[in-house]
Amino acid sequence: MTNASTLIIAIEPGVADKLATLAQRRGVDASTIAAEAIARRVDEELEFLDFIQAGEDSIARGDYLTQDEMEAWFAQRHKTADAA
């Protein structure tokens, strides 16, 4: 890992034990596992926040359905699926 940042964190002893076991079984050090986990979690969180922002942007543009419109849309799709 080039130009990596160092992060010092405290984790519960049970988690530390599991981390050590996983690292040993994978043949890597615990910091590799931790870095992968943090990267994955950060990506997931940012993706979720982008999803929320896209919804908020749609609402701000007026691009949304009311509850009644959504129920009518769903009922029509259900009726179409039943007819097929």
N, C-alpha and C positions, 0 to 999 in steps of 0.2 A: 504494500500500500504506500504510494508515494504522497508526500505532503499531507500525511494524516494528522488529524488533531487528536490530542490526548484528552480523555474525559474520565474523571474519577467519580464513581458512583458507589452508593451503598446498596447492597441487595440482601435479602433475607438469607440466612444460612441454608435453608432447604433449597432455595433457588440456586445458590452458589454450588451446592452439592450436585444438583441436577445439571447445571452448566458444565461442571468439571466432568461429569459422566458423559455427557453428550460430546464434549470436545475430545475426550479420550477415545470414544467410539468412532468418531469421524476422523481422528488422526490430525487434528488441528488444535491450536491453542484457544483458550476460552475467549480471548479478546476478538478472535475471528468470528466466533459464533455471536458474541454480543454485538459486534459491528454489523453483521448481517441482519440480526434481529432489529436493531435500531433503524437501519436503512429501510427495511421492509415496512416497519411501523410508521416511519415518517412519510414514506410514499403513500401508504394507505390513508393516513390522516389528511395529507394534502389533497389527494384525490377526492376524499369525502367533502372537504371544505370547498373544493372547486365545484362539485356537484350541487352543494347547497347554494353557492353563489350563482350558478347558472339558473337555478330555480328562482332565486330572488330577482335576478335580472329579467327573467321572463315575466314575473309578476309586475315589475316596474314598467315594462313595455306594454302591459295589458294583455299579454299572451298567456292566457290561462282559461280554464273552464270553471264555472261555478259548480257548486255541489249538485244542483238540479241538472245542469248540462252534462256533468259526468255520469250521473245516474241514468240519464236518457241514453247516452252513448253506450254505456255498459249494457243496458237492457236491449238495445238494438243489436249489439254484437252477440249477446246471448241468444236472441231470437234467430239471428242468422246462423249461428252454430247449430242450434236445434233443428233448423230446416235442412241442414246439409246431410 
